[in-house]
Amino acid sequence: MPVSICAQGCVLSEGQKNILARAAEILLRASNNSGQELSILITSDQVIAQINERWFNRPRATNCISFPQDVSTGVIGDIVISVDTARKEAVLSGRGVSNRLIELLVHGFCHLLGHDHEKGPSFEKEQRECEKRLLKFIMKEMTMPELCVNVDHVATIRQARGGVEPDPVIAAGIVEMAGADGVVVHLREDRRHIQDRDLRLIRQVVKTRLTLEMAATEEMLTIAQDVRPDCVTLVPERREEITTEGGLDVVANRGVVEAAIRRLNDAGIPVTLFVDPEEQQIEASKEVGAQNIEIHTGRYAEAKGAEAVEREFEALVRACGLGADLGLGVHVGHGLNYSNVVRLTSIPEIEEYSIGHSIISRAVMVGLERAVRDMVALIKQGFVV
């Protein structure tokens, strides 16, 4: 492998490893070093201080160390980064930890290319310019996954007493201010939680992106055409179910789904299909004209035992890969929480997470803003700072 990443004396999540590996591969391509090997060690302040003392006679922790190699051997070099220092610097600068790790990776990589800011002002300027150029390459190619928060369960609490609070419209505003990339509501046929009033007011207040989950019925299609959400996710719906129990059977309902997609697309509304992680359903989603799929993660979230969890995770990996190969936007949702979502951040094809129940449940204990910020940190950084 051209890029190898390991952690010593610290914990590095799969999501963080994946982000750093993708950034490193981009750096190699951008510098015309695609065939070279690059080793990255993520470690603690204690370990990096020991390395500094051994090789540079400076017994202190630094944020990054580079060891250039002879490229004629096929190895461009090694980079050592302290995650402890990266965390401190991220807090001081207001950046996410993953973003700071990428910045330090770029800094170390520029040293491997021969730049040395310690030689003087002109050399420092050259290295800064190199870092800016390489960071632009990374930001252009890497898109961080987005979080869309479903506020249905705020309405569920309200409907339990038949009053006016808590108001999902206010919740939608808080969700956006806390860093979510979008708001999701599910208008059900029986109006068990979200009401027509909620949908119309949320449409007016949301500044990011509003996704309307709905069944492909005449009533819902008419409402969608009138309200004009930024996206519609078509889901199956049964009156007796507590929550959506499975994916839409696109194969069996091809004609109905295709007609609904055409009607929504004609109104300028892109469509996502909520489907199980099954090859037939994903391929059918492409064939009927959907722009995106939201892969149902319920089986993974509810799996018991390591073997079952691994089996369902691999099914999600295959499903996400197939969706991306077919040119579909890949979203995931259902049953995801603060524990099981972290592993999914290692799947690079996922563009959007749709999460509701676990965030609203956590909000009861810590507040809605904190609950959203914690989930944003998990899916964009791999851990909560």
Buried (B, 14 or more C-beta within 10 A) or exposed (E): EBBEBEBEBBEBBBBBBBBBBBBBBBBBEBBEBEEBBBBBBBBBBEBBBBBBEEEEEEEEBBBBBBBBBEBEEEBBBBBBBBBBBBBBBBEEEEBBBBBBBBBBBBBBBBBBBEBEBEEEEEEBEBBBEBBEEBBEBBBEEEEBBBBBBBBBBBBBBBBEEEEEEBBBBBBBBBBBEBBBBBBBBBBBEEEBBBBEEBBEBBBEEBEBBBBBBBBBEEEBBEBBBEBEBBBBBBBBBEEEEEEBEBBBBBBEBEEBBBEBBEBBBEEEBBBBBBBBBBEEBBBBBBEBBBBBBBBBBBBBBEBEEEEEBEEBBEBBBBBBBBBBEBEBBBBBBBBBBBEBBBBBBBBBBBBBBBBBBBBBEBBEEEEBBBBBBBBBBBBBBBBBE
